[in-house]
Amino acid sequence: MRRNRSVKIVATLGPASDTKQMIRALFEAGADVFRLNMSHGTHEELRARHAMIREVEQELDRPIAILADLQGPKLRCGAFANGSEMLEVGAKFRLDLDPAEGTLNRVCLPHSEIFAALSVGETLLINDGKIRLQVTSCGDDFADCVVEVGGEISNRKGVNVPDVILPLAALSPKDHKDLEFACALGVDWMALSFVQRPEDVTEARVLIKDRAAIISKIEKPAAVKAFAEILAVSDGIMVARGDLGVELPVQNVPPIQKRLVRACRDVGKPVIVATQMMESMITSPVPTRAEVSDVATAIYEGADAVMLSAESAAGEFPIEAVSTMSDVAVEVESDPTYREVIEASRTAASKSVADAITVAAREIAETTDVKAICCFTHSGTTAQKVSRERPRVPIIALTPLEDTARRLCLFWGMHCVKTTAVARFKNAVVNAARAAKKYEFGEDSDSIVVTAGIPFNQPGTTNILRVSPIEMRLIDDFEAD
């Protein structure tokens, strides 16, 4: 089941995709990674979805990555006596710690840490930015505001504080429970919501204990400012444009997306572009032209993955959403302009033996007629370095470790194969040739590039490259020579 594209598709599971048959159909339509949203569903429901993914993986004999997305600290106002109120522009409105039901003039905001961080002139956003308040005075238990953008405010709407780094714990009590639950299940990637600083990531890493790779979601202005430091301690990045577009002017989001994708590509860490990519397909069997262009833009930028949220979790057309996204990717990647953009934006690799080997593999693929680059990898680092190069041919990652094969499913261009451990380079070449033929990357008369490290099965030892025929007899002759 070879993909005819390099970018990966992340599909969120939910009520619309809650059966094994649907999960299999989504994978066959093009989903490479399944996202479990810890904000929705009980642990038992999430456990059942995880088990169904693993059953599909076993049936299809193809590694599948699972991403658990933690909810993060949610800031919400209290309830109103009338259920809702209409705030007019210029009106005065107070947020405080009083648990009494809200009125036209005030409502409870049960987060003392917000009041501790606020100062006069700061902005508060309510209900995804639909209501904008400016602080005129504040104390330890209140904030008096003037309404700059009015509208209806109702029970327990979300509150955003865009201009302030809040002294919040990186993980809420719910996140702690969800993190341990997801790690015990055996997810491959853990996404951290509302990251503000690199310390948020390092604190989570202590709890995860290498049981999953970490993706930092960039959805706060503070995270954009500290992005270099956050990227350095993360295993991957998600450009979460929903909240980012609430807390920043919407016109700021596209250039930020481009900068973040480019920075991730420079260091070879996977980057997912997410939120509202094909939102109209929640209720429509076809996307808008603007949504197609949005997906195409992320692919032209060289993102590792594009993500579906409610489209596949709660929408009426989950399979169509995945297949349409896959069709867009195939079309974009067949455009000559795509290769021009990708290669023009490639930066020089680090000066190590492993980097030199992967650069050489990519250059050979560009100047000869090889059909694939086959990487034998233990930790996944070699395959990750090849993916960073964005070669013109597919990448086959061969590893004896199931966890490594699954994690690599998120990386651009990667076709992951769990193989037997090998002790000799000839065995590695034979396994690579068999995989290339089995998954229809080439025929006997074709050639592949094989990279590996000697001694085998030790991380960080990539030091050998060979161009080899796929035909077994020729491999034997080549070895004899």
C-alpha positions as CSV (number, residue, x, y, z in Angstrom):
1,M,0.0,0.0,0.0
2,R,2.5,2.5,-1.2
3,R,1.7,6.2,-0.9
4,N,2.3,8.2,-4.0
5,R,3.2,11.3,-2.0
6,S,5.7,12.4,0.6
7,V,3.7,14.6,2.9
8,K,1.9,12.7,5.7
9,I,-1.8,13.0,6.7
10,V,-2.8,13.1,10.4
11,A,-6.4,12.2,11.0
12,T,-8.2,12.8,14.3
13,L,-10.5,10.1,15.6
14,G,-13.8,10.8,17.2
15,P,-17.5,9.8,17.1
16,A,-17.5,9.8,13.2
17,S,-14.5,7.5,13.1
18,D,-15.1,5.2,16.0
19,T,-15.1,1.7,14.4
20,K,-12.4,-0.5,13.2
21,Q,-13.9,-0.5,9.7
22,M,-13.8,3.2,9.6
23,I,-10.3,3.5,10.9
24,R,-9.1,1.0,8.3
25,A,-11.0,2.9,5.6
26,L,-9.3,6.1,6.7
27,F,-5.9,4.5,6.5
28,E,-6.6,3.1,3.1
29,A,-7.8,6.5,2.0
30,G,-4.5,8.0,3.0
31,A,-4.2,8.6,6.8
32,D,-0.7,7.9,8.0
33,V,-1.0,9.0,11.7
34,F,-4.1,8.8,13.9
35,R,-4.6,11.5,16.6
36,L,-6.3,10.8,19.9
37,N,-7.7,14.1,21.2
38,M,-7.5,13.9,25.0
39,S,-9.9,16.8,25.3
40,H,-12.7,14.6,24.2
41,G,-13.7,11.0,25.2
42,T,-13.2,8.9,28.2
43,H,-10.1,6.8,28.8
44,E,-12.1,3.7,27.9
45,E,-13.2,5.2,24.6
46,L,-9.6,6.3,23.8
47,R,-8.3,2.8,24.8
48,A,-10.8,1.2,22.4
49,R,-9.7,3.5,19.6
50,H,-6.0,2.7,20.3
51,A,-6.7,-1.0,20.2
52,M,-8.6,-0.7,16.9
53,I,-5.7,1.1,15.3
54,R,-3.3,-1.6,16.4
55,E,-5.6,-4.3,15.0
56,V,-5.7,-2.5,11.6
57,E,-1.9,-2.1,11.8
58,Q,-1.5,-5.9,12.3
59,E,-4.0,-6.8,9.6
60,L,-2.3,-4.6,7.0
61,D,1.3,-5.3,8.2
62,R,2.1,-1.6,8.0
63,P,3.3,0.5,11.0
64,I,0.9,3.2,12.0
65,A,1.8,6.2,14.3
66,I,-0.5,7.2,17.1
67,L,-0.4,10.8,18.4
68,A,-2.0,11.6,21.8
69,D,-2.9,15.3,22.1
70,L,-3.1,16.6,25.6
71,Q,-5.8,19.2,26.4
72,G,-3.5,21.7,28.3
73,P,-4.6,24.3,30.8
74,K,-8.1,25.5,29.8
75,L,-9.1,29.0,31.0
76,R,-12.8,29.6,31.1
77,C,-15.1,32.1,32.7
78,G,-18.0,31.1,35.0
79,A,-21.7,30.7,34.4
80,F,-24.3,33.5,34.0
81,A,-27.6,33.8,35.8
82,N,-29.4,34.3,32.5
83,G,-27.2,31.9,30.6
84,S,-25.7,34.7,28.5
85,E,-25.4,38.5,28.3
86,M,-24.8,40.9,25.4
87,L,-21.8,43.1,25.9
88,E,-21.9,46.5,24.1
89,V,-18.8,48.3,22.8
90,G,-17.6,50.8,25.4
91,A,-19.4,49.2,28.4
92,K,-17.6,48.4,31.6
93,F,-17.2,44.7,32.6
94,R,-15.5,43.1,35.5
95,L,-13.8,39.7,35.9
96,D,-13.3,38.5,39.4
97,L,-13.0,35.5,41.7
98,D,-16.5,35.8,43.1
99,P,-18.2,32.4,42.4
100,A,-21.7,34.1,42.2
101,E,-23.4,33.8,38.8
102,G,-22.5,36.4,36.2
103,T,-24.5,39.5,35.2
104,L,-24.4,42.1,32.5
105,N,-21.6,43.8,34.6
106,R,-19.4,40.9,35.8
107,V,-18.6,37.2,35.8
108,C,-16.3,34.9,37.7
109,L,-12.9,34.1,36.2
110,P,-11.7,31.3,38.5
111,H,-8.0,31.7,37.7
112,S,-6.1,33.8,40.3
113,E,-2.9,33.3,38.2
114,I,-4.4,35.5,35.5
115,F,-5.0,38.4,37.8
116,A,-1.5,38.0,39.3
117,A,0.0,38.4,35.8
118,L,-2.3,41.2,34.4
119,S,-1.4,44.9,34.1
120,V,-3.4,47.9,32.9
121,G,-3.6,48.0,29.1
122,E,-3.5,44.2,28.6
123,T,-6.1,42.5,26.4
124,L,-8.4,39.7,27.3
125,L,-10.1,37.6,24.6
126,I,-13.3,35.6,25.2
127,N,-15.0,33.0,23.1
128,D,-12.2,32.5,20.5
129,G,-11.5,36.2,20.3
130,K,-15.1,37.2,19.4
131,I,-15.1,39.5,22.5
132,R,-12.2,41.7,23.2
133,L,-11.7,43.5,26.6
134,Q,-9.0,45.9,27.6
135,V,-7.9,46.0,31.3
136,T,-8.4,49.5,32.9
137,S,-7.5,48.5,36.4
138,C,-6.7,45.2,38.2
139,G,-5.7,43.6,41.4
140,D,-5.1,40.2,42.9
141,D,-8.7,39.2,42.6
142,F,-10.3,41.3,39.9
143,A,-9.8,43.0,36.5
144,D,-11.9,45.9,35.5
145,C,-12.2,46.2,31.7
146,V,-13.8,48.2,28.9
147,V,-15.4,46.3,26.0
148,E,-13.5,47.0,22.8
149,V,-15.3,44.4,20.7
150,G,-18.7,43.4,21.9
151,G,-20.9,40.4,21.5
152,E,-22.7,37.6,23.3
153,I,-20.9,36.1,26.3
154,S,-22.3,32.9,27.7
155,N,-21.5,30.1,30.2
156,R,-17.9,28.9,30.5
157,K,-16.5,30.4,27.4
158,G,-12.7,30.2,26.9
159,V,-10.5,33.1,27.9
160,N,-7.2,34.0,26.2
161,V,-4.6,36.3,27.5
162,P,-2.4,36.9,24.4
163,D,0.1,39.5,25.8
164,V,1.2,37.7,29.0
165,I,3.2,34.7,29.9
166,L,0.9,33.2,32.5
167,P,2.4,31.5,35.6
168,L,0.5,28.3,34.8
169,A,1.8,24.8,35.4
170,A,2.8,23.2,32.1
171,L,0.4,20.3,32.6
172,S,-2.9,20.5,34.4
173,P,-4.0,17.7,36.8
174,K,-6.0,16.2,34.0
175,D,-3.0,16.3,31.7
176,H,-0.9,14.4,34.2
177,K,-3.5,11.6,34.3
178,D,-3.9,11.6,30.5
179,L,-0.2,11.6,29.9
180,E,0.4,8.6,32.1
181,F,-2.6,6.8,30.6
182,A,-1.5,7.5,27.0
183,C,2.1,6.4,27.7
184,A,0.8,3.2,29.3
185,L,-1.3,2.5,26.2
186,G,1.8,2.9,24.0
187,V,1.3,6.0,21.9
188,D,4.2,7.1,19.7
189,W,3.9,10.9,19.9
190,M,2.7,13.2,22.7
191,A,1.5,16.7,21.8
192,L,1.7,19.4,24.4
193,S,-0.9,22.1,24.3
194,F,-0.3,25.8,25.0
195,V,3.4,25.6,25.4
196,Q,4.8,28.9,26.5
197,R,8.5,28.3,27.2
198,P,11.1,25.5,26.8
199,E,10.7,24.5,30.5
200,D,7.2,23.3,29.7
201,V,8.7,20.7,27.3
202,T,11.5,19.6,29.6
203,E,9.0,19.2,32.5
204,A,6.9,16.9,30.4
205,R,9.9,15.0,29.1
206,V,10.7,14.0,32.7
207,L,7.2,12.5,33.1
208,I,7.2,10.8,29.7
209,K,10.5,9.0,30.3
210,D,11.2,8.3,26.6
211,R,8.0,6.4,26.2
212,A,6.8,8.8,23.4
213,A,8.3,11.5,21.3
214,I,7.2,15.1,22.1
215,I,5.5,17.5,19.8
216,S,5.1,21.1,21.0
217,K,2.0,22.9,19.8
218,I,2.7,26.5,18.9
219,E,-0.5,28.4,19.7
220,K,0.7,31.2,22.0
221,P,2.5,34.4,21.1
222,A,5.0,33.6,23.9
223,A,5.8,30.3,22.1
224,V,6.5,32.1,18.8
225,K,8.9,34.5,20.6
226,A,10.7,31.5,22.3
227,F,10.4,29.2,19.3
228,A,14.1,28.5,18.8
229,E,14.5,27.4,22.4
230,I,11.3,25.3,22.3
231,L,12.3,23.7,19.0
232,A,15.7,22.7,20.5
233,V,14.1,20.6,23.3
234,S,11.2,19.2,21.3
235,D,11.1,16.2,18.9
236,G,8.6,17.8,16.6
237,I,6.3,20.9,16.2
238,M,2.6,21.5,15.5
239,V,1.7,24.8,14.0
240,A,-1.7,25.0,15.8
241,R,-3.2,27.9,13.9
242,G,-6.6,28.0,15.6
243,D,-5.6,29.5,18.9
244,L,-2.6,31.2,17.3
245,G,-5.1,33.1,15.1
246,V,-7.1,34.0,18.1
247,E,-4.2,35.5,20.1
248,L,-2.5,37.2,17.2
249,P,-3.8,39.3,14.3
250,V,-4.9,36.8,11.7
251,Q,-2.7,38.4,9.1
252,N,0.3,37.4,11.2
253,V,-0.3,33.7,11.1
254,P,0.7,32.9,7.4
255,P,4.3,34.3,7.8
256,I,4.7,32.7,11.2
257,Q,3.7,29.4,9.7
258,K,6.3,29.8,6.9
259,R,9.0,30.7,9.4
260,L,8.2,27.8,11.8
261,V,8.1,25.2,9.0
262,R,11.4,26.5,7.6
263,A,13.1,26.3,11.0
264,C,11.9,22.8,11.6
265,R,13.1,21.7,8.2
266,D,16.5,23.3,8.9
267,V,17.1,21.0,11.9
268,G,15.3,17.9,10.5
269,K,12.4,17.8,13.0
270,P,8.9,17.0,11.8
271,V,6.4,19.8,11.6
272,I,2.6,19.4,11.3
273,V,0.4,22.2,10.0
274,A,-3.0,22.0,11.7
275,T,-6.4,23.4,12.3
276,Q,-9.2,24.4,9.9
277,M,-7.5,22.9,6.9
278,M,-10.7,21.5,5.3
279,E,-13.3,22.6,7.9
280,S,-16.1,23.0,5.4
281,M,-15.9,19.2,4.8
282,I,-17.4,18.7,8.3
283,T,-20.7,19.2,6.5
284,S,-19.8,19.2,2.8
285,P,-18.4,16.4,0.6
286,V,-16.1,18.8,-1.1
287,P,-13.8,21.5,0.3
288,T,-13.7,25.2,-0.7
289,R,-11.1,26.3,-3.2
290,A,-9.5,28.4,-0.5
291,E,-9.1,25.3,1.8
292,V,-7.5,23.4,-1.1
293,S,-5.0,26.3,-1.6
294,D,-4.3,26.4,2.2
295,V,-3.4,22.7,2.2
296,A,-1.3,23.1,-1.0
297,T,0.6,26.0,0.6
298,A,1.6,23.9,3.6
299,I,2.8,21.2,1.2
300,Y,4.7,23.6,-1.0
301,E,6.4,24.9,2.2
302,G,7.7,21.4,2.9
303,A,5.7,20.5,6.0
304,D,6.0,16.9,7.1
305,A,2.3,16.5,7.7
306,V,-1.1,18.2,7.4
307,M,-3.8,17.5,9.9
308,L,-7.6,17.0,9.9
309,S,-9.4,17.7,13.2
310,A,-13.2,17.8,13.3
311,E,-13.3,16.9,9.6
312,S,-12.4,13.2,10.4
313,A,-13.4,13.1,14.1
314,A,-17.0,14.5,13.9
315,G,-17.7,15.4,10.3
316,E,-20.2,13.8,7.9
317,F,-17.5,12.9,5.3
318,P,-14.3,11.7,7.1
319,I,-13.2,9.4,4.3
320,E,-13.7,12.0,1.6
321,A,-11.8,14.5,3.7
322,V,-8.7,12.2,3.9
323,S,-8.9,11.2,0.3
324,T,-9.3,14.8,-0.9
325,M,-6.3,15.9,1.2
326,S,-4.3,13.0,-0.3
327,D,-5.3,13.9,-3.8
328,V,-4.3,17.5,-3.3
329,A,-0.9,16.3,-2.0
330,V,-0.3,14.1,-5.0
331,E,-1.2,16.8,-7.4
332,V,1.1,19.4,-5.7
333,E,4.0,17.1,-5.5
334,S,3.8,16.3,-9.2
335,D,4.1,20.0,-10.0
336,P,7.6,20.9,-11.2
337,T,7.3,24.1,-9.1
338,Y,7.1,22.0,-6.0
339,R,10.6,20.6,-6.5
340,E,11.9,24.1,-7.3
341,V,10.5,25.5,-4.1
342,I,11.7,22.6,-1.9
343,E,15.2,22.6,-3.3
344,A,15.6,26.3,-3.2
345,S,14.6,26.3,0.5
346,R,17.0,23.5,1.5
347,T,19.8,24.5,3.9
348,A,23.2,22.9,4.4
349,A,23.3,19.9,6.7
350,S,25.6,19.6,9.8
351,K,29.1,18.5,9.3
352,S,29.1,14.9,10.5
353,V,29.7,11.6,8.9
354,A,26.0,10.6,9.1
355,D,25.0,13.9,7.5
356,A,27.5,13.5,4.8
357,I,26.2,10.1,4.0
358,T,22.6,11.2,3.8
359,V,23.5,14.2,1.6
360,A,25.4,11.9,-0.7
361,A,22.4,9.6,-0.9
362,R,20.2,12.4,-1.9
363,E,22.6,13.7,-4.5
364,I,23.0,10.2,-6.0
365,A,19.2,10.0,-6.2
366,E,19.1,13.3,-8.1
367,T,21.8,12.4,-10.6
368,T,21.1,8.7,-11.3
369,D,18.0,6.6,-11.9
370,V,17.8,4.9,-8.4
371,K,14.2,4.2,-7.3
372,A,14.5,4.7,-3.5
373,I,16.8,5.5,-0.6
374,C,16.8,2.6,1.9
375,C,18.0,3.4,5.4
376,F,18.8,0.9,8.1
377,T,18.2,2.6,11.3
378,H,18.0,1.7,15.0
379,S,17.0,5.0,16.7
380,G,15.5,6.5,13.6
381,T,18.2,9.3,13.3
382,T,19.5,8.2,9.9
383,A,16.1,8.1,8.3
384,Q,15.3,11.5,10.0
385,K,18.4,13.0,8.4
386,V,17.4,11.6,4.9
387,S,13.9,13.1,5.4
388,R,15.5,16.5,6.1
389,E,17.1,16.4,2.7
390,R,13.7,16.1,1.0
391,P,15.0,13.8,-1.8
392,R,13.3,13.3,-5.1
393,V,12.8,9.5,-4.5
394,P,10.9,7.7,-1.7
395,I,12.6,6.8,1.5
396,I,12.3,3.3,2.9
397,A,13.2,3.2,6.6
398,L,14.0,-0.4,7.7
399,T,14.4,-1.0,11.5
400,P,14.1,-4.0,13.8
401,L,12.3,-1.9,16.4
402,E,8.6,-1.5,16.1
403,D,8.5,1.7,18.1
404,T,11.0,3.3,15.8
405,A,9.1,2.2,12.7
406,R,5.9,3.8,14.1
407,R,7.4,7.1,15.1
408,L,9.0,7.5,11.7
409,C,5.6,7.3,10.0
410,L,5.2,11.1,10.8
411,F,8.3,12.1,8.8
412,W,8.1,13.4,5.2
413,G,8.7,10.9,2.5
414,M,9.0,7.9,4.9
415,H,7.8,4.4,4.1
416,C,8.5,2.4,7.3
417,V,9.2,-1.3,7.3
418,K,9.9,-3.5,10.4
419,T,12.6,-5.9,9.5
420,T,14.8,-8.5,11.1
421,A,18.0,-7.4,12.8
422,V,21.1,-7.9,10.6
423,A,24.8,-8.4,11.4
424,R,26.3,-8.0,7.9
425,F,25.9,-5.3,5.3
426,K,25.0,-7.8,2.6
427,N,22.0,-8.9,4.7
428,A,21.0,-5.3,5.0
429,V,21.2,-4.8,1.2
430,V,19.1,-8.0,0.6
431,N,16.4,-6.9,3.1
432,A,16.3,-3.4,1.4
433,A,16.0,-5.0,-2.1
434,R,13.2,-7.2,-0.9
435,A,11.3,-4.3,0.7
436,A,11.7,-2.1,-2.4
437,K,10.3,-4.9,-4.6
438,K,7.5,-5.9,-2.2
439,Y,6.2,-2.4,-1.8
440,E,6.5,-1.7,-5.6
441,F,9.2,0.9,-5.5
442,G,11.2,-0.9,-8.2
443,E,11.7,-4.0,-10.3
444,D,14.7,-6.4,-10.6
445,S,16.3,-4.2,-13.2
446,D,16.2,-1.1,-11.0
447,S,18.7,0.1,-8.4
448,I,18.4,1.5,-4.9
449,V,20.7,3.4,-2.5
450,V,21.3,1.7,0.8
451,T,22.7,3.4,3.9
452,A,23.6,1.8,7.2
453,G,26.0,1.9,10.1
454,I,28.6,-0.6,11.1
455,P,28.6,-2.1,13.7
456,F,24.9,-2.7,13.2
457,N,22.1,-2.1,15.7
458,Q,23.9,0.8,17.4
459,P,22.4,4.3,17.3
460,G,24.5,7.0,15.6
461,T,26.8,4.8,13.5
462,T,25.7,5.7,9.9
463,N,29.0,5.3,7.9
464,I,28.3,3.3,4.8
465,L,26.4,3.9,1.5
466,R,26.0,1.6,-1.5
467,V,24.1,1.7,-4.8
468,S,22.7,-1.8,-5.3
469,P,20.6,-3.6,-7.8
470,I,17.2,-4.9,-6.6
471,E,17.8,-8.3,-8.3
472,M,19.1,-10.8,-5.8
473,R,21.4,-12.6,-8.2
474,L,23.2,-9.3,-9.0
475,I,23.5,-8.6,-5.3
476,D,25.3,-11.9,-4.8
477,D,27.6,-11.2,-7.8
478,F,28.3,-7.7,-6.5
479,E,29.2,-9.1,-3.0
480,A,31.5,-11.7,-4.6
481,D,33.3,-9.1,-6.5
